[in-house]
């Protein structure tokens, strides 16, 4: 039971870190053009 004192704060910290990274990526436009890369693969280079 003593290990839970360490694991719960570590899990909360990692969860908040992941949430922060996700929010950062949303604000910096990482998910703006989801279809563009898929369409560029299908086009032939000239």
Secondary structure, DSSP 8 states (H G I E B T S, - for coil): -TTHHHHHHHHHHHHHHHHHHHHHHHHTTTTS-TTHHHHHHHS---
